[in-house]
Amino acid sequence: MSLTRRALLAVAVPATIAPNLLGQALAADTTDPRMAPRAFGNPNAKVVVEEWFSFTCPHCARFELDVFPEIRKKLIDTGRIRYVFCDFPLDRTALMATQVARSLPLERYEPFMTSLFSNLDRWAYGENVNPEEQLRKMAGLAGMSPAEFDSAVNDVAFQNAILAEQTRAEKDYKIDSTPTFRFNNEVYRQGELTYDAFEKKVIAAGG
């Protein structure tokens, strides 16, 4: 799935942000601790794998639920790779989910991601569903208070920081769809990978 930068801004940024502030996303403050890399595994691994994903992408959900557990068991937990989740929200709902996920403690980030992807039809695409209210409920189950939720999803500087990182990925690595992977210096843009295909990429990158 893909969405242009212009289209994303049109649907993702609240109407309360003045148009002349949209360009400031590129200069957003990335010192916010919530913007720290969501990285897992051996920091000295020979191969670093980055995955650009969107919380509303069914392809990302299928990869996370069907393939990633094996990657976690055989490649991350064994120290062969360092895995980094990189945000590429495709719409306003995905951006809001990204803000919530990054506002949780690091140890709750991956379980929350799995919960969102496991229930994609319920909170994002269900009939007559209000995604924000569903996210609020799921965030509560993950330990986030209503006040913390409101603070996270209404933080404009935080939104801009996320969008700035997305812009950087588009500029530096030509990322334009999800999921997209980078194995050290090689970018794979053809979407989902099976575990075997993923491991071959790791081996080719030196892992």
Protein Blocks (a to p, Z undefined) as FASTA:
>chain_A
ZZdfklmmmmmpcfklcfklmmmmmmpcfkbmklpccdedjfkbfbdcdddddfklmklm
mmmmmmmmmmmmmmmmnopaccddddddfbfklmmmmmmmmmpcfklmmmmmmmmmmmmm
mmmmgghiafklmmmmmmmmnopafklmmmmmmmmklmmmmmmmmmmmmmmnopabdcdd
dehjaccfebpadfklmmmmmmmnoZZ
